Amino acid sequence: MRSTMTSRATTEAVTIPLTRAPQSCAGSAGKVVKGGNTRTTRGASDDCRTPDQNHLLAMLSLETRDRMAPNLELVSLPVGKVLHESGYPAHYVYFPNDSVVSLTNETEEGELTEISTVGHEGIVGIPALLGGGTTLSRAIVQQAGTAYRLPVRLLQDELDRHGELLRLVLRYTQWVLTQVAQTAVCNRHHSIEQHVCLWLLLSVDRASGDELFMTHEMLAHSLGVRREGVTEVAGYLRDLGSIQYQRGRIKVLGRAKLEQLSCECYEVLKRERDRLLPFQSQSDRGRVSDPVSKTPAPL
């Protein structure tokens, strides 16, 4: 039976031109465009989004970000939006802020399985930068929010400089490959309870809070397991006080318990992520010319 996670709808995102460039927006107000309608936003001090929300963009030097700034476009991503379709070339790459994007593969019967997810730590569209042109996976918005998008050709121009962005994207690509490999290990050797706990921990790490918008059916599709198994595990975690859920929402209440119940895969992935992508924003480190040229600390 075909998954109801998404339809093959248009991939055009809703544009929010308020903070197109990462310059300070303090003291300004703007308009948010949604479906042809406009509404006046609050002052930017109350509702200001900058590329610092995405860790990859935040780790770049001011010089590199200034080159990219005029072409960065803030877009709103609703749940179920398809950003890249399987078998078709991507025209944009996306740097999520508070949104989460699921990379899935589909069987001939229409069943989806999640291969990887991308949140504020990364970039959606890596295959377009590796020269392959297309990919077998589909990129679907799993958690609604915003992202900065950039045309693939313009990002490729920056990568052709062989500077800090190239080194950072290569490190992130290694992190994605690590996720895929460790997930394969988890699927083969660990219980569904451990797998659900791992997914919840990684999802909360990527989300902007402790609440996830996800039904049991969608989670089952993401993990490639039966819905009944997910429902059983969710009930167990709820009884332990680790999560709270109602249809379409899962709230993490006891992270420590989830880490205790999860397999070693979470610590492996967290340690490798921190080694490859030691996040430090511009506001934390001041003006550094090439923050990602340093060799990551050893494990």
N, C-alpha and C positions, 0 to 999 in steps of 0.2 A: 504494500500500500504506500502511496506516495506521501512523503512527509509534508506536514502542514506548516513547517517552520517559515517558509517563504514561497513566493511565487516568482515567476520569471518576469518580474516587472522591470520598468525602465530603471537604469542605474544612475540617472541624473540626481544628484543630491540637492538639497535645498540650501541655497547660498545665504550666508549671513555676512554682509559686507562690513559690519561694524568694526572689526579688528583685522582687516586684511593684512596689514603689516605689523610686525612685532614691536613697533614703537610704543612708548608709554601712552596709555589712553586715559590717564587720570584727568578728572574734571570735565570729560566730554560726554555727550550723549549721542545716540544714533538710532538707526532704524533696523529692525530685523525683518527680513523679507521671507514670508512663508506662503507658498502657493499663490503668489500674486498679490497677497494682502500685506500691508505694512502695519507695524505697531511701534510706538515710541518706547524705547527701552528706558530703564532707570539710568541714573548717572553711572558712568563707567567705573567709578570707585566702588559701586555696589555690584556691578555686573560686567567685570572686565576680564576677558579671556586673552591670554597671550601664549605664544609658543612654548613658554617655560613649562606649561602643563605637560607637554610631551617630552619625555626624558632625552630622546635622541637630539631633538632640537635644542633643548636646554643645555646639553653638554657641548654644543658647538661654540667656537669663539665668536665674539661679536663681529669680527670681520667677515666670517663665513655667513653668519645669519643676516648681516646687512646686505650681502649679495643676493640672498634668497628672498629677503623680505618682500620686495615688490610683487613677487609672483605667488606668495603663499596666500591661500584663500580659505577662510574659515567657513565650514559647511556644517549643517545640521544633519545628523544621521539617525533616522527613525529605525526602530526594530524591524528586521526583515528585509531591509534594503540590500539589494545585491550590488556590490561595488565592482567586482570582477566576475565575469562568467567563465565557466570551464570551456576551454578551447578557443577563447577569443583574446586578442591582445588587450592589455590594459592601457588606457590613455592617461590615467592619473595614478599617483601614489598618494597614500593617506597616512598622516601622522595623528593617531587618535589622541584626544585630550582626556575626556571622561567617558568616551564610548569604548566598547569592546567588540571586536570583529572576529568571527569564527571562520576558519578555513576548512572547508568540508569537501569530501569526495562522495560521488553518488554512484550507486549501482544501477544496472539496467532496469531493476525493478523500482527505482526511484527512492531507495533508502539512502539516507545520508549518514555519514560518519565523520566526526570532527577529527581533523589531522593536527591542527594547532589553533591557537587563539592569539590575538594581538590586542594589547591595550596601550596605556600611556607610556609603556616602556619601549614601543617599537614602531614599525612602519609596515603598512599593507602594500604589497606590490613588488616584493623582492624578485620574483621570476622575471619581471619586465626589465630589471636592471642586470640580469645575468646573461642576457643574450639569447635566451630560448624563445622569446616572443610570447608564447602562450603557456598555460599551465593546466593540469587536469583538475585542480581544485577550484572551488567557488568561494568567494569572499562575501559573507553575509553578516550584517550588523546584528549582534547578539544582545548588546546593551545599548540603549539609545544614548546619544550625547552629541558631542561635536568632534571635529577633526580638522586639521589643516591639510589641504590637498595641494599638490603641485604637479603640473604636467610632466610626464615621464621624460620627455626630451630635454626639459630644462634641468631636471635633476641629473640626467645623464651628463649634461654639460658640466655641472659642478663636479661630478665623479671623475670626469676626464681630466680634471686638474691634478688628480692623484694626491689630494691633500687629506685633511682630517676627516671630511665626510666619508671618503672612500674607506679609510681605516675603520671608522665607526660602523659603517654599513656591513663591512666584512665581519666584524666582531658580532654584530647582531645576527647575521646569517648563521654564524657558528652556533649562537645561542638557540636559534630556531631548529637547527639540525639536532642539537642536543635534546630539545623538547620532544621532537619526533621519535628519536631513538629511545629515550627514557620512557615515553608513553608506550612504545611497543613492548618494552620489558614489563611495565606495569600491567598491561593488558594480558600478557602471557602468564605471569607468575603471581599476581596479587589478587586479592578478593575484591568483589564489587564494592564492599564497604570501604576498603582502603582506596579504591579508585575514585569513589564519590568524594571522600574526604580530600584527596589530592586535588580533584577538580575544583571543589569549593575554595580551598586555600589559594590556589593559583588565580581563580576568578576574583576573589576579594582583593588580592594583591594588585590586580589590574584595574579594578573598579574604583570609583571615587568615594565609596562608602562601604558599609557592611551589608547592604541590601542588594540582592540580585533579582532581576526580572527574568524568571525562567520557570516554565512548567515542568512537571515530572516527565511528560512526554518528550519535550525538547531536550531535557538533560539525558534521557535514555538514548535519543538519537545521537547526541554529541558523544556519548560514551560507547555507542554501539552495543547496548545491552537491552534487555526487555524492560518495559515500563514497570512491570510488577516488582522487579528487583530493586529499582530505584525507589519506588514507593515504600517498600519494606525498610530499606536503609534509612530513608528520610524519616520514617516513623520512629525508628530506633534512635536516631540522632536528636529528634525532637523530645523524646522521652528523657534523654540524658540532659536536656537543657542546652544542647550545643547549637541548635538552630530553631527557628520559628518559621512556619510557612503557611501560606494560604495560596489559593490557585493563582499562579503567575508570579509569585513573589517568594523568595527565600531569604531570610535574614539570619546572618551568623551572629550568635550570642556568645558562644564559647570557643574562641579560636584555639586556646591551649588544648582543649579536649580533642579538637579536630586534628591538631598536630600529633597528639599522642596516638590517635587511632589510625592515622595515615601511615603508609609505608615509608621506607627511606627515600623514595623518589622525590618527595617534596624538598627535603634537605639537600639532596644532590642537585636538583634544579636551582634552588635558591642560592646555593653556594657558587654554582657555575655562573649564574646570572650576575651575582655581585662581583665575581672575578672579571668577567668579560665586560660588563657595563656598570662600573662603579659610579652610580648617579651622583652628580654634583651640579647644581644649577649655577647659572651666571651670578645670581644674587648671593649665593653662598661663597663663591670663590673669587669674586671680583673680576677684573679684566685680565684674562689669561689668553695669550695668543693662540695656543694650540693645545687645549686640554686633553685631547684623546691621543696625543702622540706618546704619552707615557706608557710603559709596559704595565699591564695589569698585575696586581699583587698575586703571588702564587697561592694555590689552594692550601 
